[in-house]
């Protein structure tokens, strides 16, 4: 009978595209406006800034690009330290490593998986310049506790909100309480801008200005504007064509960093604005799926649902539960049987970053985040969730979970 089971796994898409999305694509393509500097980009930025109640939003090609720009803005160097969560995604760590700054790995709150404020507190030094936080699975970090810790410091908070479009903390959308927040609209996210896309959110005018320059190839540093230009050749009256890289009346005194081309295209931005109109509906669907899963998990001894941060709501980008070590069921055996016999494939995110091979090359090792390591290697199980899934898909997944559970507990 199991041979006839359809393989169930993580959907290829996190979001749905309907008639209105297709109509806005057609409208932009048929228009005569720019596909790289169109009015759709500015509209999407305004729509997203309104969602997060932030002053500025800067649309970019991906959340990875957003995170790179965020750390470029801070102008980190080898004398600085950055605290990151143990479950940080590699793309958020990569730009920190490039600066030469020292990384310190913070542990997570047990069965919550957001960065632990007490762990942050133990790692802060006079060299700490920034803290990277991650709203893992769509669960908000505890901003009040984190901000208490850094209140009298100049430490900046960079927020990886790749999972968190639709997540609220104290009834305000995440992205509002950090210095710079970075969102993702890739194919698996709660809304998508046709496969890739990202947004930088900030209420700092200077950060917004530099972010806009960095996404448009501008160099950042200190320069002197020359009143008169001396040049070997006769120059045209208008030299604007030399931008964004530079223009001839600049004499550079110090170069901090270089931008690249990270601008979102007009079609993607138009779809982003349209997707935002359906965000509440999408989150309700994901919540319904999570409730179906939660009911089953809570019916089992020593199985634990993920704990939502107090005074917040989850956007359920991922669904995670835990098989505690006290249980008679071994997590690895459970997953193996679930996959082989009942054809439900599990994808757990993310491998402890301190055990990453590049991080080990940088002298990190297991033991830096014992809580997260124990969760990841022994307890965590991640189930498929998406608004592209039907409710009956979630119910079928529960049926297979139950069969797996019974096969391991019934003699």
N, C-alpha and C positions, 0 to 999 in steps of 0.2 A: 504493500500500500504506500509506503514512504517513497518508493520510486516515482510515484505519480505526483508527489508534492511539488508545487511550484517553488522555486528558490526565491526566498524573500531576503532582501538586503537593503542597505541605504539607498534611497532614491537618487537618480542622477541629478535631479533638480529639487531645490528647496521651495521654490515658489511656483506659482501658476501664472500663465499669460493668457489673457482673454481677448475678447473682441476689441475692447477699448485700447488695450496695449498695441494691438495690430493697427488700429486706426491712427494712433499718434505716430507710429513708425512710418506709415504711408504718408501722413501729412508732412513730416519733416523731410522725407526723401523727395517728395514732389515739390517742396518749396524751393526758393532760390537762395535761401539763407545759407550761411556757412555751416559746415558739418563739424568744424572744430572750434568755432567761436560763436556759435549760435545763441540766440536768446533763451533757448531751452535750458542751457547750462546754468545761467543766472537764476532762472525760475526754480530749478531743482534745488539750488543752493539756498534760496530764500525759503522754500518749502521745508527743507531739512532744518534750517536754523530755527524756524518757527516750531517745529516738532520738539526740538531739544531746548527751546527757550534760550538759545545762545545768540550772541551778537553776529557771529560770522560762521559761514560754512564754505569750504573750498573743495569742489569736486575734483577727484583725481582718478587715475586709471585702476587703482586697486587699494585695498587696505594696506598691503605691503608698501606701496608707494607712500601712503599717508604716514605710516610709521617711520619710514626712512626720513621723510621731510621733518617729522616731529623731532627726531633726534638731531638732525642737521641744525634745526633752529636753536637747540640748546648749546651747540658748538662745544661738544664734549671733547676732552683730551685725556691723555694717559694718567693725569693726576686726579681725575674724577672717578667717582664710584656711582654705580647704578644698581639699585635693588630690583630684582625681577621675581615673579612667582615661579614656583617649581614646575607649573604646568603651562608656562609660556610657550607660544608657538615659535618655531625657529625663525620665521620671517620677521618677528618683532625683535629678536635677539641679534640677528645678523648685522643690522646697522650700528648697534652698540659696539660689537666686537671690532668693526672697521675703524672706530674712533680711537681704539686703544684703551678706552675706559675700563676700569676693573668692575667685574660683575659679581654681585652677591646674590645668592639664591635664597628666597624666603619660602617658608612652608605654607601650607593651606590650612584653612579652618576645617576640622574633621567633618566629613559627610556634607560639606557645603562647597568645597573646592575653589573658593575665592581666597585671595591672599590674606594671610593671618596678620592682623595688626600687631599682635605681640611679637611675632617673628620679625616684622618690619622694625619694630622698636629696638630689638636686640642687635640689628645689623647696621643701624644708622651710625655714621661717624662724621667727623668734620669735613670729610671729603665727599660725602654723599651729595650728589647734585640732582638726582632724579630717582623717582620710583615708577616702575612700570606696573600697572595693575591690569587684570584681565577679568572681564565679566563673563566668567566661564559658563558655557552652555546657555547663556541668556540670563544668568543669575547675577544680580547687582552685587558689587563689593560693598562693604560697610564703610561708606564715605565719611560718616560722622566720626567713627573711631580713627580712621586713617588721618583725617584732617586735624584731629586733636593732637596727634603725635607730631605733625609737622608744622603746627600753627605758628610757632615762634622761630621757624627756620626759613631759609630761602629755597628749600627743596621743591622741585617741580614734580607734578603728577602727570604722567603720560598714560592715557587710558586706552587699552586695546578693547574696543567695543565691537569687534568683528562679529561676535555672537549676539549682539544686544540691541539690534533695531527692534523696538517694541518693548523694551525693558524699562521699568519705572522704579525709582527710589524715592520714597516719601512723596509719591504722586507727581514727581517730575521726571521726565525722560532722562536716562543716563546720557552723559556727555556734557552736562551742565556744571558739574562740581569739580572738574579737573582742569588743569591748565590747557591741555590739548587732548582731544579725544579722536580716535580713529575708527571709522566704521567700514564694513565690507558689504558689498552687494554682489558677491560672486555667485556661482551657480547653485550652491547649497544653502544660501542664506535666506532669511525670512522675507526679504524682498530682493529682487535681482535686476541689475541693469544689463540684461542680455549676456550674462556669463561672467563678466568682470566689472569692477567699479569700486570706488571707495570715496570716503568723505572725511575731511579734516574739520573738526568743530572746535571753536575757541571763542572766548569773549575778550581776548587780548588783541587789541588793534595792531600792535607791532607784530605779534606772531602771525596774524592773518595776512599782513602785508608781505612778510618774508615767505610764508607758505605759498602765496600767489606767485612770487618771484621764482621760487625754487621749482615750482611745477612748470615754469616757462623758460627753463634753461639759464636763468640769470646767475651770475657769480655773486657771492655775498662776502662782504669784507669792508675795508675802509678805503675810500678813494677821494681824490681831490679833483674838483671840476675846474678845468682850465678855461680861462677867459679867452685866450687866443690859442689857436691850433697852429703849430708849426709842422709842416709836412713837406716831404720831398716832391709830391705831385700836386697838381691842381685838384681841389676837392669840389664835389657837387654841393649846392646850397643845402640840400636835404640829405642828411646821413642816417635817417631813421631806419633805413633798410638794414643797418648793421646790428640793430637790436634783435633779440633780447640779449645776445652775448655781451655786447659792449658798444660804446660809441667813441669816436675819436677825441672827444674833449675830456676823457677820463684818464687820470694818472693814478694807478693803483698803489696804495701804501701797504695794504695787508689783505691777503686772501684767506678767508675762513673756509669756505666750501663752495661747491659748484652745483647748480641745479641741473635738472634734466627735463625731458619731455614727459610730463605726467598728466596732461590735460584730458579730461573726459570728453568724449564726442557728443554731439548734439542729439543723436538718436538715442543713445544710452540714457542721457539726462532726461529726455522727454518721457521715456519709459519709467525712469525712476520716480518722477512726479506722479505718474499714473499709478504705479505700484503703491505709493504712499496712501492713496485713497482707499486701498483695500487692506491696509496693514492691520487694522483692528479686526477685520473679518478673518484674516490669516492667523492672527494670534489666538483668536477664539477657537479655531479649528485645531491648532497645535495643543491648546490647553485641553480640549476634549480628548485628544489622543493621550495626553499625559495622565488624565484622570482615569482612563481605562487601564493604563499600565500601573498607576499607583494603587488602584484597588487590588490588583493581583499581587503586587509586591508586598503590600501591607498585610495580606492574608497569610504570609509565610513567616515562620519563626526565624529570627536572626537575619531577615532580609530588611534592608533599610532604603527608604526613598531619599533622594537628595533634599537637603534642608535649604529652604529659601531664606535669604537674608531678611531679618525683621524689617518691617515697614517697606517692603519692596514687592514687586511682582516679577515673574519670570516670563520671558518671551519664548521659552522652550525651543531654542535653536537646537539643542541636543537633549536627549533624555538619558539620564544616568541613574542607575540604582546600584546597591552594594549587597554582596553576599558576605556577611560578616564572618570573621575567622571562627567564631563560636559555632557557626552552622556546621552540620554534619556533611554539607555539600561543599566540595572543592570547586572554586570558581572556574579554574582552568578545565576541569573535567566537564563541568556544566556547559561551558561554551563549546567545547569540542563536540560533545554529544548533540547539542543544539544545532551545530553546523552540519555534522556528518549524517546524523539520522533524521533530523527534522528540518534540515535545509534552511536554517535561519542564520545568516552571516552577521557577525558582530564586528564593528569597527570602534575601538576604544581610542579616545583622544585625551591628552597627549602624553607620550613617553616623557618621563621626568627629564627636564632639560639639563640637569646636572650630569646625567648619564649619556648625553649626546657626545658623539666622538670628538667633535671640535671643542666642545666644552671641556672634555677630559684632556685634550691637547693643551687647553688653557688652565690645567691643574685643578679642575673640578672633579668631583667623584660622588659615588653613592654615599648616603649618610647625611648629606646636607639638608635633606627634606624628608625625614623619616615618616611623617604622616602621609604625605602624598605618595611616597614610594610604596608604602604598605597598601594604600588604597589601590594604586595602579597595578601592582604586581599580584595582589591577592584578592581584591574585592570588587573592583569596578566592572560593571556591565553596561554597555551603551546600546540602546534599542533604536531602530529606525523611527524617525519622526519628520514630518513634512506636511505642508498644506496640500502637496501634490498626492498624498496618500488618502485613501478612502477610510472611513471609520471601520468598515468591515476588514480592511487590511490589518488595522490595530487589533481587532478582535481575533483574527486568525493568528496573529503573532502571540497573543496571550494563550490561545489554545495550544500552540506548539511549546510555549514556555511551560505550561502546566503538564503536558505529556513528558517533557524532559525532566521536570521536577519529580513527577511520580515514578518515572523509570529509575531514578537515583535514590528514592526513599522507600520504595516498596519492594520487599523481598519476595 
